[in-house]
Amino acid sequence: MTASVPRQSPPSEPDPTAQKAEPGSGRGALFVAAGILASRLMGLVRERVFAHYLGNAEAAAVFKAALRIPNFLQNLFGEGVLSGSFIPVYAQLLGEKKQEEADRLAGAIFGLLAVATSVVVAAGMLVTPLFVDLIAPGLEGGSRELAIQLVRIVFPGTGLLVLSAWCLGILNSHRRFFLSYLAPVVWNAVLIATLLIMGRSSTERRLVELLSYAVVLGSFLQFAVQVPPVLRLLGQFRPSLSVASVHVRRVLRSFTTVVVGRGVVQISAYVDTAVASLLSERALSSLFYAQTIYLIPVSLFGMAVSAAELPEMSRATGGAAPEEVNRKLRERIDSSARRVAFFVVPSAAAFLFIGDVVGSALLQTGRFTPADSRYVWYLLMGAAVGLVSSAVGRLYSSAFYALKDPGTPLRFAVLRVALTAGLTWATGLYLPEWIGLPRHLGGFFITGVTGALAWLEAALLRRSLARRIGGYVGTPPGLLTKLWACAGAAGLVALGVKLLLARLLGPMAGVAQEWGGSVLVPPAMHPVLCCIAVVLPFGIVYFALAAALGMPQAQAVFRRASRLLGR
C-alpha cells in the first residue's frame, strides 16, 4: 500500500484540525481539551441513553464487561504506548527538520502495528472464553455465553482503535490536536443511533448484540475520519515492516518497555472488573458508569495538558545543553501542574460533596433509578481520593517519555498495580462484611484503593523526576492546600443548597427505604435542574475564593466572564 499525496502548507483560512505551530502548549492543550470535551459529552449522552434502555440489567453488565475485555489491545498498543515510544522520537525528528526520516518511521510503525494487532485480534477471538472466565468470573450460565459472543464481535473494532491511535500520534506530533480527540464523537454517535433506533423494539440481549456490531462500525469510522489529514501531513506514506532504521529500533525498544507497563496497568483494571463482577451485576455496570463520569476531569485537564506537552517536551530534549533542557522541562511541568491541579481539585470535591446530584443529572432516566444514582455516588467518592494524583501523574510520566526513559514509569506502575490488586481484592470483597457494611458497598473500596495508591505512584514519579532534572518539580508547596480549602468551602455551600432544596421540596419517595433515610434529589425538581441549582453556587464560590487568593487561573476566568457579560 502506497499513498502519495502532496504535502500541503497550512491553509490561509482557519482549519479546525490545523492549529498554528507555537512554542507553547497552552493553545494545544485548549484544542485537546475542546476535542476531549466534545467526545466526553457525547459519551455522557451515550451512557444516558444506554441507562435509559438497559439501566443496571444483566445485559448491561455483560455488555460493559465485554467492552472491557478486548480493551487490553487498545491499552497495550494504543495511545498510551505510542505516547511513550513513537511520539517522542517522531516529534523530535520533526523538530530537527528531518521530515523524510520521520515519514519512514511513521510508515514502519504503522505496518508493524497493523501486523501485531491482527495477530492479537485473531488470538483473542480464539481464547475469548478464557478471557471471560479470568476477567469477569462472576458471569455464569447465560450471562457468560452472552459475554463470549459479544467479546468476539467487539475484538476487531478494538484493533481498528489501535490504528486510530497511530493517527492520533501523527496529528499530535504536528500540533493538529483537535481532530484526533474529536474523532471518538463518531464512535459515540454510532452507538447512540443504534440505541435510539433499536432500543424500543429489541430485547435486552438482542440490543447489546446490535450495540457490539455498532462498536465495530464506530471504530472503523473513528479511524477513517483521521486518515485524510494524516496522509496530507505525511506526503509519502509507505507502510513497511522494516526495522533497519535506528529510529524504528529506538521506538521498538521503548515500545516493549511501555507495553509491559501498560499491561501491568491493565491488570489493575481487570482486577477491578473481576471484583465488581463478584459483588453483583449492579456493581459491575455501576463501576463503568462511574468511570465514565470521573474520567471527564482527568481527560479534560490531565490528559489534555499531558498530550499537548509531550511533543513540546520531546522537541525541547533535542540539540540543547543538558542544563537548558532541564530548565525548559521544569518550567513546562510546573506551569502545567498548576493548571491541572486548579481544575481537577474542584472536580474531586464535587464528586465527594454532590456526586449524587451529578450522577442523577447525567444518568437518571428510564430504567436507571434514583437508587442507582446514589450507588454511583459511592463509587465517585472513592475515585475522588486519587483524582488529582492520577491527572498530575500523567504529566510526570509524559516528562519521562520525552526524556526517552519509559522504564521509570514502568517500575512505579508495577509497584502500584501489585499493591492495588491485592488491596482491592481484600477490601472490595471482604472489608464491608468485616466492618458491618452491606456487601455491595465494596464498590467504594474498588475505586478508593485505586485512588489512594495513585498518590504513591505520583509521589515516586515526582521525586525521581526532580532527581533527574534538578530543582523542585510539580505543584508548588501549599498550592494544593489552598485549592482544597477553596473547593471544600464550595462543596459545603453546594451541600447546603442541596439539603435546603430537599427540605423545601420534600424527600424522594423510595430512596429513604433503601438508603437509610438519606435524601438524593427533590422529587418536584428534575435532576438536571437540581444539578444546575447546586453546581452553579459551587463553581461561583470556588472561583471567587481562588481569585481572592490571587490565583491567575481564577482571575482569568472572571476576566473572560466579564468580557462575555459586557457583550
C-alpha positions as CSV (number, residue, x, y, z in Angstrom):
1,M,0.0,0.0,0.0
2,T,1.4,3.4,-1.0
3,A,-0.4,6.7,-0.8
4,S,1.3,9.6,-2.4
5,V,-0.2,13.0,-1.5
6,P,1.5,16.3,-2.0
7,R,2.4,17.8,1.4
8,Q,0.3,20.8,2.0
9,S,1.2,24.0,3.8
10,P,-1.2,25.3,6.4
11,P,-4.3,26.8,4.8
12,S,-4.9,30.5,4.8
13,E,-8.4,30.1,6.2
14,P,-8.9,28.8,9.8
15,D,-8.9,25.0,9.9
16,P,-10.2,23.3,13.0
17,T,-7.8,20.4,12.5
18,A,-4.7,22.6,11.9
19,Q,-3.6,25.0,14.6
20,K,-0.7,27.4,14.3
21,A,2.5,25.8,15.5
22,E,3.6,27.6,18.6
23,P,6.4,27.0,21.0
24,G,4.0,26.9,23.9
25,S,1.5,24.2,24.6
26,G,-1.3,26.3,26.1
27,R,-3.1,26.6,22.7
28,G,-2.5,22.9,22.0
29,A,-4.0,21.9,25.4
30,L,-7.0,24.1,24.6
31,F,-7.6,22.2,21.4
32,V,-7.1,18.9,23.0
33,A,-9.5,19.8,25.8
34,A,-12.1,21.0,23.3
35,G,-11.9,17.7,21.4
36,I,-12.0,15.7,24.6
37,L,-14.9,17.8,25.9
38,A,-16.9,17.1,22.7
39,S,-16.1,13.4,22.9
40,R,-16.9,13.1,26.6
41,L,-20.1,15.0,26.3
42,M,-21.1,12.6,23.6
43,G,-20.0,9.8,25.8
44,L,-22.3,11.1,28.6
45,V,-25.2,11.2,26.1
46,R,-24.4,7.6,25.1
47,E,-24.3,6.5,28.8
48,R,-27.6,8.3,29.5
49,V,-29.3,6.7,26.5
50,F,-27.8,3.3,27.5
51,A,-29.0,3.7,31.1
52,H,-32.5,4.6,29.8
53,Y,-32.9,1.4,27.8
54,L,-30.8,-1.0,29.9
55,G,-30.2,0.5,33.4
56,N,-28.3,-2.0,35.6
57,A,-29.9,-5.0,33.9
58,E,-28.0,-8.2,33.4
59,A,-27.4,-7.5,29.7
60,A,-26.0,-4.0,30.6
61,A,-23.4,-5.6,33.0
62,V,-22.5,-8.2,30.4
63,F,-22.0,-5.6,27.6
64,K,-19.9,-3.3,29.8
65,A,-17.7,-6.3,30.7
66,A,-17.5,-7.3,27.0
67,L,-16.2,-3.9,26.1
68,R,-13.5,-4.0,28.9
69,I,-12.1,-7.4,28.0
70,P,-10.7,-6.7,24.5
71,N,-9.8,-3.2,25.6
72,F,-6.4,-4.6,26.7
73,L,-5.5,-4.5,23.0
74,Q,-6.1,-0.8,22.8
75,N,-4.3,-0.2,26.1
76,L,-1.3,-2.3,25.0
77,F,-0.8,-0.9,21.5
78,G,-2.9,2.3,21.6
79,E,-2.4,6.0,22.6
80,G,-0.7,5.3,25.9
81,V,2.0,3.1,24.4
82,L,2.5,5.3,21.3
83,S,2.8,8.4,23.6
84,G,5.7,6.7,25.4
85,S,7.5,5.3,22.4
86,F,6.6,6.7,19.0
87,I,5.6,10.3,19.6
88,P,8.8,11.3,21.4
89,V,11.0,10.0,18.6
90,Y,8.8,11.2,15.8
91,A,8.2,14.7,17.3
92,Q,12.0,15.1,17.8
93,L,12.7,14.2,14.2
94,L,10.1,16.9,13.2
95,G,11.7,19.4,15.5
96,E,15.1,18.7,13.8
97,K,13.5,19.2,10.4
98,K,14.2,15.5,9.3
99,Q,10.9,15.1,7.6
100,E,11.8,12.2,5.3
101,E,13.2,10.1,8.2
102,A,10.0,11.0,10.2
103,D,7.8,9.8,7.3
104,R,9.8,6.5,7.0
105,L,9.4,6.0,10.8
106,A,5.6,6.6,10.6
107,G,5.2,4.1,7.8
108,A,7.2,1.4,9.6
109,I,5.4,1.8,12.9
110,F,2.0,1.6,11.0
111,G,3.0,-1.6,9.3
112,L,4.3,-3.2,12.5
113,L,1.3,-2.1,14.4
114,A,-1.1,-3.5,11.8
115,V,0.5,-6.9,11.8
116,A,0.8,-7.2,15.6
117,T,-2.8,-6.0,16.1
118,S,-4.1,-8.5,13.5
119,V,-2.3,-11.4,15.3
120,V,-3.6,-10.4,18.7
121,V,-7.2,-9.9,17.5
122,A,-7.2,-13.4,15.9
123,A,-5.7,-15.0,19.0
124,G,-8.0,-13.1,21.3
125,M,-11.1,-14.3,19.5
126,L,-9.9,-17.9,19.8
127,V,-9.3,-17.7,23.6
128,T,-12.3,-15.5,24.4
129,P,-13.9,-18.0,26.9
130,L,-10.7,-17.9,28.9
131,F,-10.6,-14.1,29.0
132,V,-14.2,-14.1,30.2
133,D,-13.6,-16.5,33.0
134,L,-10.5,-14.7,34.2
135,I,-11.7,-11.1,34.0
136,A,-15.4,-11.5,34.8
137,P,-15.6,-14.6,37.0
138,G,-19.0,-13.5,38.4
139,L,-20.7,-14.1,35.0
140,E,-22.2,-17.6,34.8
141,G,-24.5,-19.6,32.6
142,G,-26.4,-17.4,30.0
143,S,-24.5,-14.3,31.0
144,R,-21.2,-16.0,30.4
145,E,-22.3,-17.2,27.0
146,L,-23.6,-13.8,26.0
147,A,-20.3,-12.2,27.1
148,I,-18.3,-14.6,24.9
149,Q,-20.5,-13.8,21.9
150,L,-20.2,-10.0,22.4
151,V,-16.4,-10.1,23.0
152,R,-15.8,-11.9,19.8
153,I,-17.9,-9.4,17.9
154,V,-16.1,-6.4,19.5
155,F,-12.5,-7.6,19.2
156,P,-11.9,-6.4,15.6
157,G,-13.2,-3.0,16.5
158,T,-10.6,-2.7,19.2
159,G,-7.9,-3.4,16.6
160,L,-9.2,-0.5,14.5
161,L,-8.9,1.8,17.5
162,V,-5.2,0.9,17.7
163,L,-4.7,2.2,14.2
164,S,-6.8,5.3,15.2
165,A,-4.3,5.9,18.0
166,W,-1.4,5.8,15.4
167,C,-3.3,8.6,13.5
168,L,-3.5,10.5,16.8
169,G,0.3,10.2,17.3
170,I,0.9,11.7,13.8
171,L,-1.6,14.5,14.3
172,N,-0.4,15.4,17.8
173,S,3.2,15.5,16.7
174,H,2.3,18.0,14.0
175,R,0.3,20.0,16.6
176,R,-3.0,19.1,14.9
177,F,-4.7,18.2,18.2
178,F,-8.4,18.9,17.7
179,L,-9.5,16.2,15.2
180,S,-7.6,13.4,16.9
181,Y,-9.5,13.9,20.1
182,L,-12.8,14.8,18.4
183,A,-12.8,11.6,16.3
184,P,-14.4,9.4,19.2
185,V,-17.5,11.6,18.8
186,V,-18.2,9.5,15.7
187,W,-17.9,6.2,17.7
188,N,-20.3,7.5,20.3
189,A,-22.7,8.7,17.7
190,V,-23.0,5.3,16.1
191,L,-23.8,3.7,19.4
192,I,-26.3,6.4,20.3
193,A,-28.1,6.0,17.0
194,T,-28.2,2.2,17.5
195,L,-29.8,2.6,20.9
196,L,-32.4,5.2,19.7
197,I,-33.4,3.2,16.6
198,M,-33.4,-0.3,18.1
199,G,-33.9,0.3,21.8
200,R,-37.7,0.2,21.9
201,S,-38.2,-2.8,19.6
202,S,-35.4,-5.1,20.7
203,T,-35.0,-7.4,23.7
204,E,-32.1,-6.6,26.0
205,R,-29.9,-9.4,24.7
206,R,-30.6,-8.5,21.1
207,L,-29.9,-4.8,21.8
208,V,-26.5,-5.4,23.3
209,E,-25.6,-7.7,20.3
210,L,-26.5,-4.9,17.9
211,L,-24.5,-2.5,20.0
212,S,-21.5,-4.7,19.7
213,Y,-21.7,-4.6,15.9
214,A,-22.1,-0.8,16.3
215,V,-18.9,-0.7,18.2
216,V,-17.0,-2.2,15.3
217,L,-18.6,0.2,12.8
218,G,-17.9,3.2,15.1
219,S,-14.3,2.1,15.5
220,F,-13.8,2.0,11.7
221,L,-15.3,5.4,11.2
222,Q,-13.2,6.9,14.0
223,F,-10.1,5.6,12.2
224,A,-11.4,6.7,8.8
225,V,-12.1,10.3,9.6
226,Q,-8.4,10.8,10.6
227,V,-6.8,9.2,7.6
228,P,-7.1,12.1,5.1
229,P,-5.4,14.8,7.2
230,V,-2.7,12.2,8.2
231,L,-1.9,11.5,4.6
232,R,-1.7,15.2,3.8
233,L,0.9,15.6,6.7
234,L,3.0,12.6,5.7
235,G,3.1,13.3,2.0
236,Q,4.7,10.0,1.0
237,F,3.1,7.2,3.0
238,R,4.8,3.8,2.6
239,P,3.9,1.2,5.2
240,S,6.7,-1.3,5.8
241,L,7.9,-3.9,8.2
242,S,11.5,-2.7,8.1
243,V,13.4,-2.3,11.4
244,A,16.6,-1.2,9.8
245,S,16.3,2.4,10.8
246,V,17.9,3.4,14.1
247,H,14.8,5.4,14.9
248,V,12.5,2.5,14.4
249,R,14.7,0.4,16.7
250,R,14.6,3.1,19.3
251,V,10.8,3.2,19.2
252,L,10.6,-0.6,19.5
253,R,13.0,-0.6,22.5
254,S,10.8,1.9,24.2
255,F,7.7,0.2,22.9
256,T,8.5,-3.0,24.6
257,T,9.0,-1.3,27.9
258,V,5.8,0.8,27.7
259,V,3.8,-2.3,26.6
260,V,4.9,-4.1,29.7
261,G,3.9,-1.0,31.7
262,R,0.5,-0.7,30.1
263,G,0.0,-4.4,30.5
264,V,0.6,-4.1,34.2
265,V,-1.8,-1.2,34.5
266,Q,-4.4,-3.2,32.6
267,I,-4.1,-6.0,35.2
268,S,-5.3,-3.5,37.8
269,A,-8.3,-2.6,35.6
270,Y,-9.1,-6.3,35.2
271,V,-8.9,-6.9,38.9
272,D,-11.4,-4.1,39.4
273,T,-13.7,-5.7,36.9
274,A,-13.4,-9.1,38.5
275,V,-14.1,-7.9,42.0
276,A,-17.1,-5.9,40.8
277,S,-18.5,-8.9,38.9
278,L,-18.2,-11.0,42.1
279,L,-20.1,-8.3,44.1
280,S,-23.1,-8.0,41.8
281,E,-24.2,-7.2,38.3
282,R,-25.2,-3.8,39.6
283,A,-21.7,-3.2,41.0
284,L,-20.2,-4.2,37.6
285,S,-22.3,-1.9,35.5
286,S,-22.2,1.0,38.0
287,L,-18.4,0.8,38.0
288,F,-18.3,1.6,34.3
289,Y,-20.9,4.3,34.7
290,A,-18.8,5.9,37.4
291,Q,-15.6,5.6,35.4
292,T,-17.3,7.5,32.5
293,I,-18.0,10.4,34.9
294,Y,-14.8,10.6,36.9
295,L,-12.6,10.3,33.8
296,I,-14.0,13.5,32.4
297,P,-11.9,15.9,34.5
298,V,-8.8,13.6,34.2
299,S,-9.2,13.6,30.4
300,L,-10.1,17.3,30.1
301,F,-7.3,18.6,32.2
302,G,-4.8,15.9,32.9
303,M,-4.8,14.1,29.6
304,A,-5.3,17.3,27.6
305,V,-2.3,19.1,29.1
306,S,-0.1,16.0,29.1
307,A,-0.9,15.2,25.4
308,A,-0.1,18.8,24.4
309,E,3.1,18.9,26.4
310,L,4.6,15.6,25.2
311,P,5.5,16.8,21.7
312,E,6.8,20.1,23.1
313,M,8.9,18.4,25.8
314,S,10.2,15.9,23.2
315,R,11.3,18.8,20.9
316,A,13.0,20.5,23.9
317,T,15.2,17.5,24.5
318,G,16.9,17.7,21.1
319,G,20.0,19.7,20.4
320,A,20.3,21.8,23.6
321,A,22.7,21.6,26.5
322,P,21.5,19.4,29.4
323,E,21.1,22.4,31.7
324,E,18.9,24.1,29.2
325,V,16.8,21.0,28.6
326,N,16.3,20.5,32.3
327,R,15.3,24.2,32.8
328,K,12.7,24.0,29.9
329,L,11.3,20.8,31.3
330,R,10.9,22.2,34.8
331,E,9.2,25.3,33.5
332,R,6.7,23.3,31.4
333,I,6.0,20.8,34.2
334,D,5.5,23.4,36.9
335,S,3.2,25.5,34.7
336,S,1.2,22.5,33.6
337,A,0.9,21.0,37.0
338,R,-0.6,24.3,38.3
339,R,-3.2,24.2,35.6
340,V,-4.1,20.6,36.1
341,A,-4.5,20.9,39.9
342,F,-6.6,24.1,39.7
343,F,-9.3,22.4,37.7
344,V,-9.1,18.8,39.0
345,V,-9.3,19.6,42.7
346,P,-12.8,21.1,42.5
347,S,-13.9,18.2,40.3
348,A,-12.8,15.8,43.1
349,A,-14.6,18.0,45.7
350,A,-17.8,18.0,43.6
351,F,-17.7,14.2,43.5
352,L,-17.3,14.0,47.3
353,F,-20.0,16.5,48.3
354,I,-22.6,16.4,45.5
355,G,-21.8,13.3,43.4
356,D,-25.4,12.1,43.8
357,V,-26.6,15.2,42.1
358,V,-24.1,14.9,39.3
359,G,-24.9,11.2,38.8
360,S,-28.6,11.7,38.7
361,A,-28.4,14.6,36.3
362,L,-26.2,12.6,33.9
363,L,-27.7,9.1,34.1
364,Q,-31.1,9.1,35.9
365,T,-33.7,8.2,33.2
366,G,-35.8,5.2,32.2
367,R,-34.5,2.1,33.9
368,F,-31.8,4.0,35.8
369,T,-33.3,4.8,39.2
370,P,-32.5,7.2,42.0
371,A,-31.1,4.4,44.0
372,D,-28.7,3.6,41.1
373,S,-27.6,7.2,41.1
374,R,-26.9,7.0,44.8
375,Y,-24.8,3.9,44.3
376,V,-22.8,5.6,41.6
377,W,-22.1,8.4,44.1
378,Y,-20.3,6.0,46.4
379,L,-18.0,4.9,43.6
380,L,-17.4,8.6,42.7
381,M,-16.4,9.3,46.3
382,G,-13.8,6.6,46.2
383,A,-12.5,7.8,42.8
384,A,-12.2,11.4,44.2
385,V,-9.5,10.3,46.5
386,G,-7.0,9.9,43.7
387,L,-8.3,12.2,41.0
388,V,-5.6,14.8,41.4
389,S,-2.8,12.4,41.6
390,S,-4.0,10.5,38.5
391,A,-4.1,13.6,36.5
392,V,-0.7,15.0,37.6
393,G,0.9,11.6,37.3
394,R,0.1,11.6,33.6
395,L,2.2,14.8,33.3
396,Y,5.1,13.3,35.1
397,S,5.0,10.2,33.0
398,S,5.0,12.3,29.8
399,A,8.2,14.0,31.0
400,F,9.9,10.7,31.3
401,Y,8.7,9.6,27.9
402,A,10.1,12.9,26.4
403,L,13.4,12.0,28.1
404,K,13.2,8.6,26.3
405,D,13.0,6.9,29.7
406,P,9.8,4.8,29.8
407,G,11.4,2.4,32.3
408,T,11.0,4.6,35.4
409,P,7.2,5.0,35.0
410,L,7.1,1.2,34.4
411,R,8.8,0.4,37.7
412,F,6.4,2.6,39.7
413,A,3.4,1.3,37.8
414,V,4.4,-2.3,38.7
415,L,4.6,-1.4,42.4
416,R,1.2,0.5,42.4
417,V,-0.6,-2.2,40.5
418,A,0.8,-5.0,42.7
419,L,-0.5,-3.2,45.8
420,T,-3.8,-2.1,44.2
421,A,-4.6,-5.7,43.0
422,G,-4.1,-7.2,46.4
423,L,-5.8,-4.5,48.4
424,T,-8.7,-4.1,46.0
425,W,-9.5,-7.8,46.2
426,A,-9.3,-7.8,50.0
427,T,-11.2,-4.6,50.7
428,G,-13.7,-4.9,47.9
429,L,-14.8,-8.5,48.7
430,Y,-14.2,-8.8,52.4
431,L,-13.8,-5.5,54.2
432,P,-17.5,-4.4,54.1
433,E,-18.5,-7.6,56.0
434,W,-15.7,-7.1,58.5
435,I,-16.8,-3.6,59.4
436,G,-20.6,-4.3,59.2
437,L,-21.4,-2.7,55.9
438,P,-23.6,-4.2,53.1
439,R,-21.6,-6.3,50.7
440,H,-22.4,-4.2,47.6
441,L,-20.6,-1.2,49.2
442,G,-17.4,-3.0,48.4
443,G,-17.6,-1.0,45.1
444,F,-16.5,2.1,47.1
445,F,-13.3,0.4,48.1
446,I,-12.5,-0.6,44.5
447,T,-12.3,3.0,43.4
448,G,-11.0,4.2,46.8
449,V,-8.0,1.9,46.9
450,T,-7.0,2.7,43.3
451,G,-7.2,6.4,44.1
452,A,-5.2,6.2,47.3
453,L,-2.4,4.3,45.7
454,A,-2.3,6.7,42.7
455,W,-0.8,9.2,45.2
456,L,2.0,6.9,45.9
457,E,2.8,6.5,42.2
458,A,2.6,10.2,41.6
459,A,4.9,11.0,44.6
460,L,7.5,8.4,43.4
461,L,7.4,9.8,39.8
462,R,7.8,13.4,41.1
463,R,10.7,12.6,43.3
464,S,12.5,10.6,40.6
465,L,11.9,13.4,38.1
466,A,13.3,16.0,40.5
467,R,16.5,14.0,40.9
468,R,16.7,13.6,37.1
469,I,16.2,17.3,36.0
470,G,17.1,19.1,39.3
471,G,15.2,21.6,41.3
472,Y,11.6,21.4,42.6
473,V,9.1,19.7,40.3
474,G,5.4,19.7,40.3
475,T,2.8,21.8,42.1
476,P,4.3,24.5,44.4
477,P,4.2,23.8,48.2
478,G,1.0,24.9,49.7
479,L,-0.9,25.2,46.4
480,L,-3.0,22.0,46.9
481,T,-3.8,23.1,50.4
482,K,-5.2,26.4,49.2
483,L,-7.1,24.7,46.4
484,W,-8.7,22.1,48.6
485,A,-9.7,24.8,51.1
486,C,-11.5,26.7,48.3
487,A,-13.0,23.5,46.9
488,G,-14.1,22.4,50.4
489,A,-15.8,25.6,51.2
490,A,-17.6,25.5,47.8
491,G,-18.6,21.9,48.5
492,L,-20.2,22.8,51.8
493,V,-22.1,25.6,50.2
494,A,-23.4,23.2,47.5
495,L,-24.3,20.6,50.0
496,G,-26.2,23.2,52.0
497,V,-28.1,24.2,48.8
498,K,-28.9,20.5,48.1
499,L,-30.2,20.0,51.7
500,L,-32.2,23.2,51.6
501,L,-33.9,22.1,48.3
502,A,-34.6,18.7,49.8
503,R,-36.2,20.3,52.9
504,L,-38.3,22.7,50.9
505,L,-39.5,20.1,48.3
506,G,-39.5,17.0,50.5
507,P,-37.6,13.7,50.5
508,M,-37.7,11.5,47.4
509,A,-40.1,8.6,47.6
510,G,-38.4,5.2,47.6
511,V,-34.9,6.4,48.4
512,A,-35.3,6.7,52.1
513,Q,-36.2,3.0,52.5
514,E,-33.2,1.7,50.5
515,W,-30.6,4.1,51.7
516,G,-31.4,4.5,55.3
517,G,-33.4,7.8,55.1
518,S,-30.8,9.8,53.2
519,V,-32.0,12.2,50.5
520,L,-31.0,12.3,46.9
521,V,-32.8,14.8,44.7
522,P,-36.1,16.6,45.5
523,P,-39.0,14.9,43.7
524,A,-40.5,18.2,42.5
525,M,-37.3,19.1,40.6
526,H,-35.9,17.5,37.5
527,P,-32.4,16.0,38.3
528,V,-30.8,18.3,35.6
529,L,-32.4,21.4,37.1
530,C,-31.3,20.3,40.6
531,C,-27.8,19.9,39.4
532,I,-27.7,23.4,37.9
533,A,-29.1,24.8,41.1
534,V,-26.4,23.1,43.2
535,V,-23.4,23.2,40.9
536,L,-23.7,26.8,40.0
537,P,-23.1,28.2,43.5
538,F,-20.3,25.6,43.9
539,G,-18.5,27.0,40.9
540,I,-19.0,30.6,41.9
541,V,-17.7,30.1,45.4
542,Y,-14.7,28.1,44.3
543,F,-13.6,30.6,41.6
544,A,-14.3,33.6,43.8
545,L,-12.2,32.2,46.7
546,A,-9.4,31.2,44.3
547,A,-9.4,34.7,42.7
548,A,-9.3,36.3,46.2
549,L,-6.2,34.3,46.9
550,G,-4.6,35.7,43.8
551,M,-4.7,32.5,41.6
552,P,-4.2,33.6,38.0
553,Q,-6.4,30.8,36.6
554,A,-9.4,32.0,38.6
555,Q,-8.7,35.7,37.7
556,A,-8.6,34.7,34.0
557,V,-12.0,33.0,34.3
558,F,-13.5,36.1,35.8
559,R,-12.0,38.4,33.2
560,R,-13.4,36.2,30.4
561,A,-16.8,36.1,32.1
562,S,-16.7,39.9,32.4
563,R,-16.0,40.3,28.8
564,L,-18.8,38.0,27.8
565,L,-21.3,39.7,30.0
566,G,-20.1,43.1,28.7
567,R,-21.0,42.0,25.2
